[in-house]
Amino acid sequence: MSLAEPLQQVERTFVLHRGRKLTYFGGCDYFRLASHPEVLRALHEGAEKFGLNVAASRSTTGNHALFGRLETELAKFFGVERAALFSNGYVTNIAFTQTFSGEFTRALMDERSHASLRDAAKFLKCPVRTFRHRDTKDFSRVLKSLDRDARPLVLSDGMFSHNGSLAPLREYLETLPARAVLLVDDAHGAGVLGEGGRGSPEVCGVCDERVVQTISLSKAFGVYGGAVLGKAKMIDAIEENSWIFNGNTPLPLPLANAALASLGILTTDRSLPARLRANTKRIKEMLRSAGLPIVDNESPIVSVVPRSTNDASILSRKLLSASIFPPLIRYANRRACFRFVISSEHTPQQLDGLAEVLIAAAH
């Protein structure tokens, strides 16, 4: 898979592409916090005050009070006992499975789980079985095939990035035995879903000690880094036994400072989630009214799967004619799709323009 063309994001909802300024519905900066003045100010202040890098693991000489502050605020925001901070979101799942390698007898994974979960499963030292995507009946069938004394670990995205669908977390937990654990990669749901922005567990109405939530700070929070969220005992074990936690240089200090600012904005400015929900509702209602098969939930992702390469080319041209960048993405071994990501900062005119092109192309 070749690299995508370079893009320069400008004015928060546009990109420069081949000399043209186009409306941008790509990326996953749901609140455009990556360009928020307060976040950028915190980044610069962090560099001036703390420097760039602690240049050592937190378990040796690289710990810093800023990391502890960010972990405390993350735990508070998500309503959990503890958080363990990591240098990126991808490794959070691996840190968990490294720590608890050998403690589960079976791993059950949604067949469309993120690559980080697939990599993480390799550390478990137990058989891994997949179940059909978001299929609770197939999940139950696979679960019932396990031994009575099995201790399963379930791995799934919370909100799937390819089309914004949600994992049926409540149904999984209702079926799982008491000793099971549900590892939820909530990179896309965290900060976006639920009234408090706590992600897919909140929007699914789940509050269960068996849930371990991993998050990315590069999506809704617009910065970088990741964290594992959960019980204090579990976080203690990660800090003690995870190779990544103990061997990796942590998040650069300016980014940690920026993440604190971003978290503060999402905590205090609830107009951002309100605008995101309103924008999501606006475009999804327009598209569904026109007969397009759009996922009916509060996820700000609209996915359009072209029937052929020719259809993809036609839609790309139509989008470019309307001064909209065509976000055609292709993950490994998966069919290409247009993934349009709605943000809180898109204007009604931008949303209406996108809906007009998609409806015309569908008919």
Residue frames relative to the residue before (quaternion, step in Angstrom):
aa qw qx qy qz dx dy dz
M 1.0000 0.0000 0.0000 0.0000 0.00 0.00 0.00
S 0.3257 -0.7675 0.5235 0.1758 3.58 -0.66 1.11
L 0.5971 -0.5683 0.4255 0.3734 3.56 -1.24 0.43
A 0.5047 -0.6275 0.4974 0.3227 3.54 -1.18 0.59
E 0.6254 -0.5290 0.4082 0.4030 3.55 -1.25 0.35
P 0.5322 -0.6192 0.4604 0.3483 3.61 -1.05 0.66
L 0.0966 -0.7789 0.6184 0.0385 3.55 -1.09 0.80
Q 0.1939 -0.7496 0.6181 0.1359 3.55 -1.15 0.61
Q 0.2678 -0.7726 0.5551 0.1523 3.57 -0.51 1.17
V 0.0083 -0.7955 0.6042 -0.0460 3.55 -0.94 0.96
E 0.8641 0.1292 -0.0888 0.4784 3.54 -1.27 0.55
R 0.6499 -0.6129 0.2671 0.3616 3.54 1.14 0.92
T 0.8244 0.1393 -0.0950 0.5403 3.67 0.90 -0.65
F 0.6591 0.4603 -0.3144 0.5048 3.58 1.22 0.41
V 0.1504 -0.7374 0.6408 0.1518 3.52 -1.40 0.20
L 0.3742 -0.6573 0.5943 0.2735 3.50 -1.33 0.38
H 0.0561 0.8003 -0.5879 0.1042 3.55 -0.68 1.17
R 0.8347 -0.1261 0.0365 0.5348 3.57 -0.51 1.22
G 0.7514 -0.4230 0.2041 0.4635 3.53 0.93 0.96
R 0.6686 0.4652 -0.3073 0.4921 3.60 1.26 0.03
K 0.3388 -0.6958 0.5878 0.2357 3.57 -1.19 0.57
L 0.0238 -0.8241 0.5625 -0.0621 3.56 -0.53 1.25
T 0.5304 -0.5896 0.4986 0.3499 3.55 -1.17 0.63
Y 0.2177 -0.8168 0.5309 0.0605 3.55 -0.85 1.05
F 0.0258 -0.7806 0.6242 -0.0208 3.53 -0.79 1.15
G 0.4859 0.6505 -0.4455 0.3771 3.59 1.16 0.55
G 0.6796 0.4849 -0.3550 0.4208 3.55 -1.30 -0.17
C 0.3537 -0.7343 0.5395 0.2112 3.57 -1.29 -0.03
D 0.3458 0.7191 -0.5105 0.3204 3.56 1.13 0.70
Y 0.1648 -0.8835 0.4285 0.0929 3.52 0.63 1.27
F 0.7727 0.2771 -0.1614 0.5479 3.60 1.12 -0.60
R 0.4023 -0.7315 0.4450 0.3241 3.57 1.35 0.12
L 0.2406 0.7933 -0.5190 0.2085 3.57 1.03 0.82
A 0.5289 0.6349 -0.4089 0.3874 3.59 1.21 -0.33
S 0.7601 0.2872 -0.1790 0.5547 3.58 1.22 -0.42
H 0.3710 0.7313 -0.4909 0.2942 3.59 1.22 0.35
P 0.5411 -0.6621 0.4015 0.3281 3.63 -0.77 0.95
E 0.6663 0.5039 -0.3167 0.4493 3.62 0.95 -0.79
V 0.6437 0.5088 -0.3207 0.4733 3.57 1.04 -0.73
L 0.6625 0.4912 -0.3061 0.4754 3.58 0.95 -0.84
R 0.6223 0.5296 -0.3420 0.4640 3.59 1.04 -0.72
A 0.6592 0.5008 -0.3106 0.4671 3.59 0.95 -0.84
L 0.6084 0.5509 -0.3482 0.4529 3.58 1.07 -0.70
H 0.6929 0.4706 -0.2757 0.4715 3.59 0.84 -1.00
E 0.6574 0.5044 -0.3130 0.4642 3.58 0.96 -0.84
G 0.6315 0.5404 -0.3271 0.4497 3.57 1.06 -0.74
A 0.6481 0.5103 -0.3158 0.4688 3.57 1.01 -0.81
E 0.6809 0.4933 -0.2931 0.4551 3.57 0.93 -0.89
K 0.7388 0.4396 -0.2300 0.4561 3.58 0.93 -0.89
F 0.8214 0.2758 -0.0994 0.4893 3.57 0.90 -0.97
G 0.4569 -0.6401 0.4880 0.3786 3.60 1.15 -0.46
L 0.6688 -0.5495 0.3439 0.3639 3.56 -1.30 0.05
N 0.8545 0.0904 0.1007 0.5015 3.53 0.73 -1.09
V 0.3796 -0.7155 0.5351 0.2400 3.59 -1.00 0.81
A 0.2779 -0.8354 0.4445 0.1652 3.58 1.36 -0.24
A 0.7428 0.2760 -0.2330 0.5636 3.58 1.05 0.71
S 0.6046 -0.5504 0.4323 0.3802 3.56 -1.27 0.35
R 0.5694 -0.6001 0.4391 0.3505 3.57 -1.16 0.56
S 0.6538 0.5143 -0.3197 0.4536 3.59 1.17 -0.44
T 0.6849 0.4043 -0.2941 0.5300 3.58 1.29 -0.04
T 0.7936 -0.2439 0.1933 0.5228 3.61 -0.20 -1.23
G 0.5899 0.6381 -0.3362 0.3630 3.60 1.28 0.12
N 0.4281 0.6852 -0.4964 0.3176 3.59 1.14 0.34
H 0.0518 -0.7856 0.6165 0.0015 3.58 -1.18 0.57
A 0.6022 -0.5995 0.3947 0.3496 3.56 -1.07 0.76
L 0.5859 0.6003 -0.3647 0.4042 3.60 1.13 -0.64
F 0.6302 0.5331 -0.3356 0.4540 3.59 1.04 -0.75
G 0.6636 0.5038 -0.3010 0.4640 3.57 0.94 -0.87
R 0.6270 0.5329 -0.3315 0.4615 3.57 1.03 -0.77
L 0.6704 0.4933 -0.3010 0.4655 3.57 0.90 -0.91
E 0.6439 0.5142 -0.3254 0.4638 3.60 0.95 -0.78
T 0.6425 0.5196 -0.3237 0.4608 3.59 0.99 -0.81
E 0.6877 0.4784 -0.2847 0.4660 3.58 0.91 -0.90
L 0.6204 0.5266 -0.3429 0.4693 3.59 1.06 -0.67
A 0.6495 0.5107 -0.3163 0.4661 3.58 0.93 -0.88
K 0.6489 0.5154 -0.3083 0.4672 3.58 1.02 -0.81
F 0.6617 0.5202 -0.3062 0.4448 3.57 0.90 -0.96
F 0.7737 0.3594 -0.1818 0.4891 3.58 0.87 -0.96
G 0.4520 -0.7324 0.4270 0.2774 3.59 1.25 0.06
V 0.5102 0.6126 -0.4369 0.4165 3.57 1.00 0.85
E 0.6551 -0.5346 0.3607 0.3936 3.58 -1.28 0.26
R 0.8260 -0.0127 0.0746 0.5586 3.56 0.83 -0.98
A 0.1430 -0.7435 0.6417 0.1221 3.52 -1.37 0.27
A 0.1753 -0.7494 0.6278 0.1165 3.56 -1.14 0.70
L 0.2985 -0.7927 0.5159 0.1279 3.54 -0.61 1.21
F 0.0735 -0.7870 0.6122 0.0213 3.56 -1.09 0.82
S 0.6343 -0.5812 0.3666 0.3542 3.54 -1.24 0.48
N 0.7941 -0.0156 -0.0456 0.6059 3.62 1.22 -0.23
G 0.6356 -0.5775 0.3674 0.3570 3.54 -1.22 0.41
Y 0.5869 0.6187 -0.3730 0.3655 3.59 1.04 -0.72
V 0.7354 0.4576 -0.2499 0.4329 3.58 0.90 -0.91
T 0.4730 0.6956 -0.4508 0.2986 3.61 1.17 -0.23
N 0.6632 0.4935 -0.3089 0.4703 3.60 0.95 -0.83
I 0.6394 0.5214 -0.3215 0.4648 3.57 1.02 -0.80
A 0.6231 0.5428 -0.3437 0.4461 3.60 0.99 -0.78
F 0.6512 0.5122 -0.3235 0.4572 3.58 0.97 -0.80
T 0.7232 0.4400 -0.2709 0.4583 3.61 0.76 -0.98
Q 0.5670 0.5597 -0.3841 0.4665 3.59 1.14 -0.50
T 0.6826 0.5175 -0.2810 0.4327 3.53 0.86 -1.02
F 0.8078 0.2700 -0.1092 0.5125 3.56 0.88 -0.96
S 0.2206 0.7919 -0.5258 0.2186 3.54 1.18 0.62
G 0.8016 0.2632 -0.2154 0.4917 3.57 -0.86 1.00
E 0.6335 0.5597 -0.3362 0.4152 3.62 1.21 -0.19
F 0.7076 0.3809 -0.2599 0.5354 3.60 1.26 -0.17
T 0.4016 -0.7354 0.4976 0.2243 3.56 -1.02 0.77
R 0.7855 0.0567 -0.0312 0.6154 3.59 1.20 -0.50
A 0.1831 -0.7375 0.6347 0.1401 3.53 -1.25 0.54
L 0.1264 -0.7725 0.6203 0.0487 3.57 -0.93 0.98
M 0.0232 -0.8384 0.5416 -0.0564 3.56 -0.63 1.14
D 0.4947 -0.6131 0.5317 0.3109 3.54 -1.06 0.83
E 0.5221 -0.6882 0.4134 0.2880 3.57 -0.83 1.01
R 0.7308 0.3753 -0.2355 0.5193 3.60 1.20 -0.34
S 0.2616 0.7869 -0.5159 0.2148 3.56 1.16 0.53
H 0.6217 -0.5582 0.4106 0.3650 3.54 -1.24 0.60
A 0.6434 -0.5567 0.3739 0.3692 3.55 -1.18 0.64
S 0.6108 0.5610 -0.3628 0.4249 3.60 1.06 -0.63
L 0.6353 0.5015 -0.3275 0.4874 3.59 1.11 -0.62
R 0.6306 0.5251 -0.3338 0.4640 3.57 1.03 -0.72
D 0.6516 0.4888 -0.3111 0.4896 3.56 0.99 -0.79
A 0.6440 0.5408 -0.3231 0.4341 3.56 0.96 -0.86
A 0.6368 0.5632 -0.3327 0.4083 3.59 0.98 -0.84
K 0.5823 0.6086 -0.3704 0.3916 3.60 1.15 -0.53
F 0.6760 0.5017 -0.2900 0.4553 3.61 1.19 -0.43
L 0.5390 0.6995 -0.3722 0.2859 3.59 1.22 -0.27
K 0.2536 -0.7881 0.5169 0.2177 3.61 1.16 -0.53
C 0.6533 0.4164 -0.3548 0.5233 3.55 0.96 0.93
P 0.6298 -0.5354 0.3858 0.4096 3.62 -1.18 0.41
V 0.2097 -0.7651 0.6005 0.1005 3.56 -1.12 0.80
R 0.0475 -0.7900 0.6112 0.0003 3.57 -0.84 1.02
T 0.2916 -0.7501 0.5665 0.1774 3.55 -1.03 0.77
F 0.1668 -0.7422 0.6347 0.1359 3.53 -1.29 0.46
R 0.6527 -0.5414 0.3535 0.3949 3.55 -1.17 0.56
H 0.6662 -0.5758 0.3238 0.3461 3.50 -1.09 0.91
R 0.8614 -0.0869 0.0118 0.5003 3.57 -0.70 1.23
D 0.4672 0.6845 -0.4278 0.3608 3.59 1.23 0.44
T 0.2766 -0.8061 0.5008 0.1517 3.59 -0.20 1.27
K 0.6196 0.5359 -0.3534 0.4516 3.59 1.08 -0.59
D 0.6765 0.4611 -0.3018 0.4884 3.58 0.92 -0.83
F 0.5930 0.5542 -0.3592 0.4606 3.58 1.10 -0.66
S 0.6720 0.4909 -0.2962 0.4687 3.59 0.89 -0.92
R 0.6283 0.5402 -0.3384 0.4460 3.58 1.01 -0.78
V 0.6769 0.4756 -0.2947 0.4783 3.58 0.89 -0.93
L 0.6504 0.5262 -0.3211 0.4437 3.58 0.96 -0.84
K 0.6788 0.5020 -0.2923 0.4492 3.60 0.95 -0.86
S 0.6201 0.5572 -0.3430 0.4327 3.56 1.21 -0.41
L 0.5654 0.6115 -0.3808 0.4019 3.59 1.27 -0.21
D 0.6261 -0.5235 0.4196 0.3974 3.55 -1.27 0.37
R 0.6299 -0.5709 0.3741 0.3705 3.54 -1.15 0.61
D 0.7434 0.3859 -0.2183 0.5007 3.58 1.05 -0.73
A 0.3454 0.7573 -0.4901 0.2587 3.60 1.23 0.31
R 0.1785 -0.7380 0.6359 0.1381 3.53 -1.24 0.57
P 0.0978 -0.8512 0.5141 0.0396 3.62 -0.03 1.24
L 0.2057 -0.7000 0.6650 0.1598 3.49 -1.38 0.49
V 0.1796 -0.7776 0.5965 0.0847 3.58 -0.78 1.04
L 0.1111 -0.7983 0.5913 0.0275 3.58 -0.86 1.01
S 0.2141 0.7732 -0.5700 0.1774 3.58 -0.76 1.06
D 0.5075 -0.5608 0.5426 0.3655 3.50 -1.28 0.41
G 0.4454 -0.6429 0.5375 0.3152 3.56 -1.24 0.40
M 0.7527 0.0321 -0.0002 0.6576 3.54 0.92 -1.04
F 0.3304 -0.7688 0.5177 0.1782 3.56 -0.59 1.15
S 0.4461 -0.7570 0.4207 0.2255 3.52 -0.68 1.18
H 0.6073 0.5946 -0.3799 0.3652 3.62 1.05 -0.51
N 0.8336 0.0338 -0.0237 0.5509 3.61 1.06 -0.61
G 0.5617 -0.6469 0.3765 0.3524 3.60 1.23 0.12
S 0.4154 0.6996 -0.4876 0.3165 3.61 1.20 0.23
L 0.3712 -0.7398 0.5285 0.1887 3.56 -1.19 0.63
A 0.4683 -0.6458 0.5216 0.3025 3.55 -1.11 0.69
P 0.4260 -0.6999 0.5043 0.2726 3.63 -0.98 0.76
L 0.1075 -0.8625 0.4921 0.0498 3.56 0.58 1.20
R 0.6372 0.5385 -0.3379 0.4358 3.58 0.92 -0.85
E 0.6732 0.4963 -0.2977 0.4603 3.60 0.91 -0.92
Y 0.6102 0.5393 -0.3532 0.4605 3.59 1.04 -0.70
L 0.7043 0.4818 -0.2725 0.4445 3.56 0.80 -1.03
E 0.6152 0.5551 -0.3489 0.4378 3.58 1.06 -0.67
T 0.7095 0.4509 -0.2415 0.4847 3.58 1.16 -0.63
L 0.6423 0.5819 -0.3219 0.3811 3.58 1.08 -0.73
P 0.5013 -0.6316 0.4926 0.3273 3.60 -1.12 0.61
A 0.6994 -0.5090 0.3130 0.3921 3.55 -1.26 0.45
R 0.7203 0.4555 -0.2592 0.4544 3.61 1.01 -0.73
A 0.4992 0.6591 -0.4249 0.3685 3.59 1.26 -0.01
V 0.2099 -0.7434 0.6189 0.1425 3.55 -1.36 0.29
L 0.2048 -0.7576 0.6101 0.1087 3.55 -1.09 0.81
L 0.1475 -0.7925 0.5903 0.0423 3.57 -0.50 1.26
V 0.0824 -0.8260 0.5573 -0.0187 3.56 -0.42 1.28
D 0.2227 -0.7391 0.6235 0.1239 3.55 -0.66 1.14
D 0.0054 -0.8432 0.5340 -0.0623 3.56 -0.20 1.32
A 0.1044 0.8361 -0.5286 0.1031 3.56 1.05 0.80
H 0.7677 0.3670 -0.1912 0.4893 3.59 0.94 -0.88
G 0.6749 0.5047 -0.3045 0.4439 3.59 1.12 -0.50
A 0.6011 0.6038 -0.3540 0.3857 3.56 1.09 -0.76
G 0.8074 0.2210 -0.1978 0.5101 3.55 -0.82 1.05
V 0.7160 0.4462 -0.2284 0.4859 3.57 1.23 -0.48
L 0.7877 0.3404 -0.1655 0.4861 3.57 0.73 -1.07
G 0.7613 0.3607 -0.2795 0.4607 3.55 -1.16 0.67
E 0.6337 -0.5551 0.3853 0.3766 3.56 -1.20 0.57
G 0.7532 0.3662 -0.2073 0.5055 3.58 1.03 -0.75
G 0.4979 -0.6714 0.4146 0.3597 3.57 1.29 -0.01
R 0.4145 0.7435 -0.4456 0.2773 3.60 1.22 0.34
G 0.6179 -0.6212 0.3179 0.3623 3.56 1.26 0.15
S 0.8212 -0.2986 0.1832 0.4505 3.52 -1.32 -0.28
P 0.6124 0.5250 -0.3931 0.4414 3.68 0.92 -0.56
E 0.6593 0.5052 -0.3174 0.4576 3.59 0.97 -0.81
V 0.7092 0.4591 -0.2866 0.4519 3.59 0.77 -0.97
C 0.6723 0.4613 -0.2916 0.5003 3.59 1.20 -0.46
G 0.4692 -0.6986 0.4296 0.3274 3.58 1.27 -0.02
V 0.4558 0.6942 -0.4283 0.3563 3.56 1.14 0.68
C 0.1192 0.7412 -0.6550 0.0860 3.55 -0.94 0.98
D 0.2675 0.7777 -0.4914 0.2865 3.54 0.15 1.34
E 0.4915 -0.6874 0.4547 0.2814 3.57 -0.87 0.94
R 0.6009 0.5742 -0.3583 0.4252 3.59 1.22 -0.32
V 0.6113 0.5577 -0.3486 0.4401 3.61 1.26 -0.23
V 0.0762 -0.7379 0.6693 0.0413 3.54 -1.02 0.97
Q 0.1489 -0.8090 0.5673 0.0382 3.56 -0.64 1.16
T 0.0965 -0.7692 0.6289 0.0589 3.57 -0.89 0.94
I 0.1162 -0.8207 0.5593 0.0092 3.55 -0.95 0.91
S 0.3019 -0.6970 0.6142 0.2143 3.51 -1.38 0.28
L 0.3395 -0.7292 0.5569 0.2070 3.56 -1.12 0.67
S 0.5970 0.6052 -0.3439 0.3988 3.59 1.29 0.00
K 0.6258 0.5160 -0.3496 0.4689 3.61 1.25 0.00
A 0.8307 0.1797 -0.0970 0.5180 3.59 -0.25 -1.24
F 0.7178 0.4575 -0.2595 0.4562 3.59 1.01 -0.77
G 0.4013 -0.7945 0.4075 0.2043 3.58 1.30 -0.01
V 0.6359 0.5304 -0.3371 0.4479 3.62 1.17 0.25
Y 0.4920 -0.6110 0.4792 0.3937 3.61 -0.43 -1.17
G 0.5898 0.5601 -0.4360 0.3853 3.54 -1.26 0.47
G 0.1670 -0.7759 0.5981 0.1114 3.53 -1.33 -0.02
A 0.1301 -0.7930 0.5900 0.0776 3.56 -1.28 0.18
V 0.2965 -0.6805 0.6358 0.2117 3.51 -1.35 0.49
L 0.1475 -0.8093 0.5675 0.0339 3.57 -0.84 1.03
G 0.4157 0.7184 -0.4988 0.2497 3.58 -0.96 0.77
K 0.8062 -0.2603 0.2232 0.4821 3.51 -1.27 -0.57
A 0.6087 -0.5836 0.4026 0.3560 3.56 -1.14 0.71
K 0.6376 0.5414 -0.3332 0.4352 3.59 0.96 -0.83
M 0.6579 0.5057 -0.3026 0.4689 3.57 1.01 -0.81
I 0.6577 0.4941 -0.3117 0.4756 3.60 0.95 -0.83
D 0.6012 0.5527 -0.3529 0.4568 3.59 1.03 -0.73
A 0.6677 0.5042 -0.2991 0.4588 3.57 0.94 -0.91
I 0.6314 0.5255 -0.3317 0.4639 3.60 1.02 -0.76
E 0.6723 0.4944 -0.3002 0.4620 3.58 0.87 -0.92
E 0.6877 0.4837 -0.2784 0.4644 3.57 1.10 -0.68
N 0.8501 0.2634 -0.0595 0.4522 3.57 0.84 -1.02
S 0.5660 0.6058 -0.4088 0.3814 3.63 1.14 -0.24
W 0.4455 -0.6917 0.5042 0.2624 3.58 -0.79 1.03
I 0.6555 0.5172 -0.3173 0.4496 3.57 0.96 -0.87
F 0.6638 0.5013 -0.3218 0.4522 3.58 0.86 -0.89
N 0.7504 0.4192 -0.2207 0.4608 3.57 0.88 -0.91
G 0.7678 0.3827 -0.2045 0.4715 3.59 1.14 -0.46
N 0.6558 0.5343 -0.2889 0.4482 3.55 1.31 -0.24
T 0.4463 -0.6410 0.5457 0.3036 3.57 -1.06 0.75
P 0.4247 -0.7460 0.4464 0.2528 3.63 -0.65 1.02
L 0.7904 -0.3353 0.2621 0.4407 3.48 -1.46 -0.01
P 0.5202 -0.6178 0.4761 0.3480 3.64 -0.93 0.79
L 0.5826 -0.6524 0.3683 0.3151 3.56 -0.88 0.98
P 0.6297 0.5164 -0.3695 0.4475 3.67 0.91 -0.66
L 0.6482 0.5061 -0.3217 0.4692 3.60 1.05 -0.70
A 0.6171 0.5263 -0.3472 0.4708 3.58 1.04 -0.69
N 0.6521 0.5068 -0.3065 0.4733 3.57 0.99 -0.82
A 0.6479 0.5051 -0.3089 0.4792 3.58 1.03 -0.79
A 0.6366 0.5311 -0.3273 0.4534 3.59 1.02 -0.79
L 0.6163 0.5311 -0.3438 0.4689 3.59 1.06 -0.69
A 0.6477 0.5082 -0.3135 0.4732 3.58 1.00 -0.81
S 0.6536 0.5190 -0.3063 0.4578 3.57 0.94 -0.89
L 0.6505 0.5130 -0.3031 0.4710 3.55 0.97 -0.90
G 0.6406 0.5279 -0.3163 0.4592 3.56 1.04 -0.78
I 0.6358 0.5276 -0.3253 0.4599 3.58 1.03 -0.79
L 0.7038 0.4583 -0.2763 0.4672 3.59 0.84 -0.93
T 0.6197 0.5397 -0.3424 0.4555 3.57 1.19 -0.49
T 0.7887 0.3565 -0.1611 0.4743 3.57 0.92 -0.92
D 0.7469 0.3653 -0.2091 0.5147 3.60 1.03 -0.72
R 0.0737 -0.8367 0.5425 0.0115 3.57 0.12 1.27
S 0.4654 0.6561 -0.4674 0.3667 3.60 1.23 0.13
L 0.5794 0.5928 -0.3780 0.4124 3.61 1.13 -0.55
P 0.6975 0.4317 -0.2942 0.4904 3.65 0.73 -0.89
A 0.6159 0.5478 -0.3524 0.4431 3.58 1.06 -0.70
R 0.6652 0.4836 -0.3058 0.4797 3.60 0.95 -0.83
L 0.6320 0.5273 -0.3419 0.4535 3.58 0.99 -0.76
R 0.6620 0.4926 -0.3123 0.4707 3.59 0.90 -0.87
A 0.6528 0.5107 -0.3194 0.4593 3.59 0.97 -0.82
N 0.6614 0.4972 -0.3094 0.4687 3.59 0.93 -0.83
T 0.6417 0.5215 -0.3184 0.4635 3.56 0.99 -0.85
K 0.6614 0.5049 -0.3017 0.4654 3.56 0.90 -0.93
R 0.6376 0.5590 -0.3299 0.4149 3.57 0.92 -0.91
I 0.7556 0.3950 -0.2414 0.4635 3.57 0.65 -1.07
K 0.6460 0.5204 -0.3444 0.4396 3.61 0.97 -0.70
E 0.6370 0.5166 -0.3343 0.4642 3.58 1.01 -0.72
M 0.6386 0.5175 -0.3339 0.4615 3.60 0.98 -0.78
L 0.7017 0.4733 -0.2774 0.4545 3.57 0.86 -0.93
R 0.6649 0.4890 -0.3136 0.4695 3.60 0.94 -0.81
S 0.6218 0.5464 -0.3412 0.4455 3.59 1.05 -0.74
A 0.6917 0.4498 -0.2646 0.4992 3.56 1.19 -0.60
G 0.6198 -0.6009 0.3266 0.3847 3.58 1.27 0.17
L 0.4702 0.6670 -0.4624 0.3469 3.60 1.19 0.20
P 0.4447 -0.7130 0.4781 0.2556 3.62 -0.95 0.86
I 0.1106 0.8201 -0.5431 0.1424 3.58 0.29 1.30
V 0.5342 -0.6328 0.4594 0.3213 3.59 -0.94 0.91
D 0.2752 -0.7903 0.5333 0.1235 3.58 -0.73 1.13
N 0.4794 0.6024 -0.5174 0.3736 3.56 0.07 1.33
E 0.6456 -0.5509 0.3571 0.3902 3.60 -1.23 -0.03
S 0.3826 0.7205 -0.4917 0.3045 3.58 1.22 0.26
P 0.3544 -0.7648 0.5007 0.1968 3.62 -0.84 0.94
I 0.5204 0.6044 -0.4280 0.4252 3.58 1.07 0.73
V 0.0877 -0.7648 0.6377 0.0249 3.55 -0.93 1.00
S 0.0981 -0.8212 0.5621 0.0069 3.56 -0.59 1.17
V 0.0541 -0.7697 0.6361 0.0059 3.56 -0.99 0.94
V 0.1568 -0.7994 0.5774 0.0540 3.56 -0.61 1.17
P 0.3089 -0.7665 0.5290 0.1927 3.63 -0.47 1.11
R 0.5120 -0.6713 0.4440 0.3002 3.57 -1.04 0.73
S 0.8057 0.0456 0.0042 0.5905 3.57 1.14 -0.54
T 0.6696 -0.4713 0.3777 0.4322 3.54 -1.31 0.16
N 0.6317 0.5363 -0.3283 0.4534 3.57 1.06 -0.76
D 0.6457 0.5099 -0.3201 0.4697 3.59 0.98 -0.82
A 0.6263 0.5358 -0.3322 0.4586 3.57 1.04 -0.77
S 0.6576 0.5086 -0.3055 0.4643 3.57 0.97 -0.84
I 0.6427 0.5239 -0.3221 0.4570 3.58 0.99 -0.83
L 0.6786 0.4795 -0.2974 0.4703 3.58 0.88 -0.93
S 0.6120 0.5470 -0.3509 0.4507 3.60 1.01 -0.73
R 0.6683 0.4965 -0.3003 0.4655 3.57 0.93 -0.87
K 0.6456 0.5197 -0.3214 0.4580 3.59 0.99 -0.82
L 0.6504 0.5092 -0.3160 0.4668 3.57 0.99 -0.82
L 0.6590 0.5013 -0.3098 0.4674 3.58 0.92 -0.87
S 0.6263 0.5370 -0.3356 0.4546 3.59 1.04 -0.72
A 0.7067 0.4125 -0.2454 0.5198 3.57 1.19 -0.61
S 0.4861 -0.6907 0.4032 0.3522 3.58 1.32 0.28
I 0.4907 0.6004 -0.4544 0.4384 3.56 1.03 0.95
F 0.4166 -0.6970 0.5194 0.2661 3.58 -0.83 0.94
P 0.3454 -0.7570 0.5161 0.2032 3.64 -0.81 0.96
P 0.1667 -0.8265 0.5314 0.0822 3.63 -0.24 1.23
L 0.0826 0.7965 -0.5863 0.1222 3.57 0.40 1.26
I 0.0184 -0.8207 0.5698 -0.0377 3.57 -0.55 1.17
R 0.0741 -0.7794 0.6208 0.0400 3.53 -1.20 0.58
Y 0.1914 -0.7602 0.6130 0.0980 3.53 -0.68 1.16
A 0.6799 -0.4969 0.3386 0.4196 3.57 -1.20 0.46
N 0.8670 0.0526 -0.0806 0.4889 3.55 -0.99 1.02
R 0.6449 0.4834 -0.3462 0.4802 3.59 1.13 0.50
R 0.5949 -0.5896 0.4238 0.3447 3.50 -1.21 0.62
A 0.5199 -0.6469 0.4615 0.3134 3.56 -1.03 0.81
C 0.0202 0.7883 -0.6148 0.0098 3.55 -1.14 0.65
F 0.4237 -0.6286 0.5733 0.3109 3.53 -1.33 0.34
R 0.0623 -0.7958 0.6021 0.0181 3.57 -0.64 1.11
F 0.1060 -0.7951 0.5970 0.0110 3.54 -0.48 1.27
V 0.1423 -0.7990 0.5829 0.0391 3.56 -0.65 1.17
I 0.2712 -0.7729 0.5589 0.1293 3.54 -0.64 1.19
S 0.1513 -0.7817 0.5984 0.0889 3.57 -1.04 0.76
S 0.6335 -0.5231 0.4129 0.3932 3.52 -1.33 0.24
E 0.7091 0.4921 -0.2478 0.4401 3.58 1.18 -0.55
H 0.4761 0.6420 -0.4675 0.3777 3.62 1.18 0.01
T 0.4090 -0.7135 0.5177 0.2358 3.56 -1.03 0.81
P 0.6432 -0.5009 0.3891 0.4290 3.61 -1.20 0.33
Q 0.6362 0.5351 -0.3374 0.4416 3.60 1.00 -0.74
Q 0.6478 0.5058 -0.3209 0.4708 3.59 1.00 -0.77
L 0.6589 0.5047 -0.3056 0.4666 3.59 0.96 -0.85
D 0.6635 0.4982 -0.3054 0.4673 3.58 0.93 -0.88
G 0.6330 0.5329 -0.3338 0.4516 3.59 1.03 -0.74
L 0.6537 0.4961 -0.3167 0.4756 3.58 0.98 -0.80
A 0.6554 0.5129 -0.3212 0.4519 3.58 0.90 -0.90
E 0.6269 0.5523 -0.3351 0.4355 3.59 0.97 -0.81
V 0.6716 0.4843 -0.2977 0.4751 3.61 0.92 -0.90
L 0.6878 0.4913 -0.2970 0.4442 3.61 0.82 -0.94
I 0.6589 0.4983 -0.3143 0.4677 3.59 0.96 -0.80
A 0.6521 0.5067 -0.3150 0.4678 3.58 0.96 -0.84
A 0.6707 0.5013 -0.3050 0.4538 3.59 0.95 -0.84
A 0.6630 0.5205 -0.3064 0.4423 3.60 1.09 -0.69
H 0.7489 0.3559 -0.1980 0.5228 3.55 1.20 -0.45
